[in-house]
Amino acid sequence: MDVDTRLLRYFAAVAEEGSLTRAAERLFVSQPALTKQIKQLETQLGVPLFTRSRAGMALTEPGQALVARVPALLADWDRALRETKSTAGRAARVLRVGFVASAANETTQQIIAMFARRRPGWRVDMRQAAWSNPTAGLADGDVDAALLRLPFPGQDTLRVEVLFTEPRWVALPTGHPLAMRDQIPFRDLWEEPFVAAPPETGRWREYWLATDEREGHPVRIGAVTDQPDDWLSAIANGYGIALTPESSARFYARPGITYRPVSGVSASQVGIAWGPADDTNPIVQDFVRCCLDSEPPRPGGAVA
């Protein structure tokens, strides 16, 4: 019998969390989709793996037997997969770097140029990910490193170095009454509908809604989007507003949208992330060094 490793990952997450809701948030999937996958695994194995109750998900005896084996099995598979992809990249002299939205802003080109000088003959393959994948493929082994907005789900399991910090602004429809202000207190935005990332992104979504900085005030969701173009359209069409890095005013300028500074909300950080297994990978570490040696952008877009 062949079992999809994805089903085993879902099973392990539910077993560790003891809750479908928490496991779904951790896996960036919806709860109904996760429930369906667990039932599929139980059907394939022909045994119940959990008993379900209001208190959560408890492992059955067959579930306990399986959960004891799964971590080592998945770790071996992940190691084999990473080594296979990494070997292919080394053979082609390609470093795969994931990113979300604008990556490291204007410094991205500077970093790539520095890496080219450090590693002649090597090429950096930049791979953009949707917001539903806040690690830009790093957690799945699809990339060797990633330029990411902090914080992101799973950050504690990876190596992360902060590159620079920039303020969070707000993107509003140009006709919005607040768009005429030079600066907007975050408190004045609490009653506004927000354009949000998908619920399964968990911590990522909560950060860009600034849920921890609302003094308990509930968030109104006007639209949910997963791509920059859809995000921009939702704002321009008046479905909501959104917190965003200050650099979005340069990277995502378009008619119908106005960007304004926001006071009373914390700044955003950009970091370089990689897996612990690549601590001794000289190619990845050279790229990390180029990131750390790069000059952070000045406010307004110029590189220092």
C-alpha positions, 0 to 999 in steps of 0.5 A: 500500500502506498500512502501520500506523505502529505497525509502523514504530515497532516496526521502528525500535525493533528496528533501533535496539536490535538485539534483540527482547528490548530492543526489547520492553521499550522498547515495553512489549509482549511479545517474541512480540507484537513478533515477530509485528508484525515478520513482519507488516510483512515480509509486507506489504512482501514483503521480509525486513527482518532476519536473525536469529541468536543475536547479535541482529537485523541489518538486511538491505539492504531493511531498511537502506533502510527504516530510513533513511526511517522516523525522518523519516516518523514524526516528521512523523506525530507532529507532525501528530497532536500538532498536530491533537489540540492544536488540538482541545483549544484549540478546546474549551479543554480541557487533557488531563492523564494520570496513573497511580494517585493522580497528585499525591495531595492536590495534584491538586485544588489544581493544577487550582484554580490552573489554573482561576484562571490560565486562566478558561474552561479545563477540565482533563481528567484521564485515568487510565492503566494501569501498562502505560502509565507515561507515561499517554499522553504518549509517544503524544501522547494527553495534553498533560502528565502527573503521573507517578511517577518514574522511568518508561520514556522519561523522558529524552526528555521534560521532567520537573520533580520536584514532591515526594518521598514514602517507599515503604511496603509493602502486605501482607495484614492476616494477614501476620506482618510486618503487626504491625510498626511498620516493616519493613527492606526486607531482611526482604521479600526472600524474599516474593513480590511483586505486579508490573507487567507485564514489558513495563513494564521500568524501571517494574516494576524500580523498584517491585520495587526490583531495584537495592536487593536486593544481587543477591538475586532477586525472587519474583513472586507475581502480575502486575497492570495496574490498582489494583483487581487489584493490591489483590485480589492482595495481599488474597488473599495472592498477594504483597506490594508496594512502594507510595507512602506515600499508598496507605495513604490512597488505596487503604485497604481491608479485608484490606490493611495498609500499613507503612513500609519502611526501607532502600529509596529514596523515590518522586518525583512529577513533571510531564512534558510533551513538548519540543514544548510548551516554548512552548505557553502553556497547557501551561506555565501548567499546569506553573507551577501544578504547581510552585507547588503546596504538597506534601502533608505526611506523613499527607495534609495539604497544607502 
